[in-house]
Amino acid sequence: MNKNSDLTKVLQELKSIVGSNNFIDDVQDMGAYLSDWRNHFSGQSPLILKPTSSKMVSDILLVCNENSLSVVPQGGNTGLVGGSVPSNERDEVVISLEKMNNILDIDPVNYTMTVEAGCILSNIQDEALNVNRIFPLSLAAEGSCQIGGNLSTNAGGTGVLRYGNAKELVLGLEVVLADGSIINSLKRLRKDNTGYDLKQLFMGSEGTLGIITKAVVKLFPIPKK
Ligand SMILES: Cc1cc2nc3c(=O)[nH]c(=O)nc-3n(C[C@H](O)[C@H](O)[C@H](O)COP(=O)(O)OP(=O)(O)OC[C@H]3O[C@@H](n4cnc5c(N)ncnc54)[C@H](O)[C@@H]3O)c2cc1C
């Protein structure tokens, strides 16, 4: 994007997609979104967007794609390698998933939970315990990190040898691609031997292939000891 007037117009369009309560355009209020918690990485952005639905994420990416405007998905911003922080050029819009934080379904019989990507990891653990199950992903950032960030980084955590990395704890995903199209693969099926397992491409790819908006995660029995 070259011309300032064009950028202003596109930013206005993005603001109207999310509505007045769901963006930050004042640089004074952006601090928490522009650097990591250790202050090893920092950047600048013209706009922080906080969509509340997959449709909004789709509309945002469609507009950004059509106008060649770069985006940075951001979860809890606890990553340690700067992947969630925009560049210093002020040319990347931050898309924070923090308002997509609903637990959509919990099925203790099938040992699954369907969540929005912005759910804080410790909230998912708590909800599982409420139905006598565990969600075994656990790491020191669990009070701040989001499941979308955990899956995008394929996080390990303290239970990794017993339960596997984050990508092994997922049955289904919903992802929005750069052109705004939504891949809905929110399956709860355990014996799924159909075709390619596309969802695995998005886990560990740090938002480079799409924005994770929902997931079906696996629950487990509470260990007796
Ligand atoms: C104290 C501490 C302990 C930690 N311990 C561990 C550990 O034991 N094991 C381990 O593996 N990691 C650990 N980490 C790092 C870990 O990767 C992150 O804490 C967590 O998984 C990232 O989640 P987040 O929501 O904060 O993501 P962010 O930091 O916000 O983002 C991380 C990356 O994912 C992308 N992203 C975020 N959300 C989405 C989305 N919805 N869709 C697509 N892309 C997205 C971002 O663009 C960025 O590239 C630790 C971090 C801290 C601070």
The ligand as a Gaussian input file, in Angstrom:
#p B3LYP/6-31G(d) Opt

LIG

0 1
 C        6.147000     -18.035000      31.203000
 C        6.036000     -18.714000      29.863000
 C        6.135000     -20.098000      29.795000
 C        6.045000     -20.748000      28.569000
 N        6.137000     -22.105000      28.545000
 C        6.040000     -22.761000      27.383000
 C        6.104000     -24.204000      27.343000
 O        6.252000     -24.858000      28.371000
 N        5.989000     -24.796000      26.147000
 C        5.808000     -24.093000      24.987000
 O        5.694000     -24.689000      23.930000
 N        5.741000     -22.745000      25.013000
 C        5.856000     -22.063000      26.160000
 N        5.783000     -20.699000      26.164000
 C        5.645000     -20.006000      24.894000
 C        4.301000     -20.359000      24.275000
 O        4.413000     -20.563000      22.890000
 C        3.233000     -19.339000      24.459000
 O        3.090000     -19.023000      25.808000
 C        1.830000     -19.716000      23.954000
 O        1.664000     -20.980000      23.354000
 C        1.493000     -18.709000      22.904000
 O        0.139000     -18.394000      23.030000
 P       -0.347000     -16.882000      22.911000
 O       -1.832000     -16.908000      22.902000
 O        0.302000     -16.021000      23.919000
 O        0.167000     -16.531000      21.429000
 P        0.896000     -15.209000      20.914000
 O        2.183000     -15.009000      21.625000
 O       -0.050000     -14.092000      20.899000
 O        1.196000     -15.633000      19.398000
 C        2.125000     -16.640000      19.102000
 C        2.139000     -16.883000      17.594000
 O        0.902000     -17.444000      17.160000
 C        0.230000     -16.563000      16.245000
 N       -1.189000     -16.608000      16.615000
 C       -1.757000     -16.281000      17.810000
 N       -3.076000     -16.531000      17.794000
 C       -3.358000     -17.033000      16.566000
 C       -4.540000     -17.504000      15.925000
 N       -5.736000     -17.514000      16.560000
 N       -4.458000     -17.951000      14.657000
 C       -3.279000     -17.947000      13.992000
 N       -2.116000     -17.519000      14.544000
 C       -2.158000     -17.073000      15.813000
 C        0.882000     -15.206000      16.411000
 O        0.839000     -14.451000      15.228000
 C        2.312000     -15.602000      16.778000
 O        3.033000     -15.934000      15.605000
 C        5.859000     -20.010000      27.376000
 C        5.742000     -18.629000      27.446000
 C        5.828000     -17.980000      28.677000
 C        5.698000     -16.494000      28.728000

